[in-house]
């Protein structure tokens, strides 16, 4: 969240926060259906059922609400993953819970894939930021696993982006394309692939 938007959000009343969130969810739907360049602020306010002037109490431009939508996705996704991983009994369990949390969260935001991919052409720096933030979370959790001797000391950035790609494309295959849960057999196949590579082998 930019400093300007963050400061503005902190000043909002409960009703103001509800209206702002209504605009974000409306933007989510409009950008998913029309794409960033074809969508308009009027489309967003009509979808949110608010007056056009109300929009400018919260966002100055169409790009600003798009940016905040990407940041909102990122912030809420990382929170959901962290909350679930905190319940883990081992580092492997933490990673498994993190993947499941991602898939569960993605089901609640079916337009995630569509909108995040739009950022490739709308704002490549924002697109990179989105994945770098998620990768940083992987690096942190993997570091703990390495330090405790559960995971091999592999190159952390490489492993982080590899794990992200597994989650990204399994979710795309089942949740985005078909509107289904990731099948248990698919999930377990991915976990076997991951942990056969990550886990330290017992000596002797």
Phi, psi and omega in degrees: 000133179292159181299322181295312181293321180297315180297319179297317181297320181297334183273349187287146172284173177302317179295321179297319178296322178296318179294318179298316179294324177298320177294319179298316181292325176293317178299320178304313181292316183293315179296325179293321183278319188254338188085155185302314189286333179271340181286154177229163176298323177299317177303317183292315181292326176294317179296323180279348182060047174232161179292150181304319182296332180298326181306317187284355171285345187238325183220138183276329185217171174294321180298324182295321179286328175297313179302314183292328177296317178296316179294323178296316174305308185299313182297312183289323178296312181296324178295316180297318180293313181299316181299319181287320181295333180295343180274356190290153178254353177204171180290324175297315179301321179298315180295318178299315179296324178297316178296315180297321179297320178299312182296319179296317181292320181299329178296331180277348179228070186297342180268004181309308184299313181303309188286318179298321179293332177298331181297341177303319181259335181284316183199093185296327179295319177294320178300314178296317179303317182305310183283329177296323178295318179292318178300321180299323177294319176299314181301317180298313182289323178294322178301318178297320179295323178291314182298329179271004176079011181274327181248154176291149179280070179271169178296117191293318181295319179299314180295318181301313181289330176293317179294321177299320182293325177296311179297318182300311187277331171295317178296319179296315183300316187256310186286311185282312183286324187242353179066032182238167170289152171295123182301148182301320181293325177291317179299313183292326176297318179294319180295321177298315179301315183293308189279338170295332178273326187272320191286142174294138177274140176295134178284140178074000000 
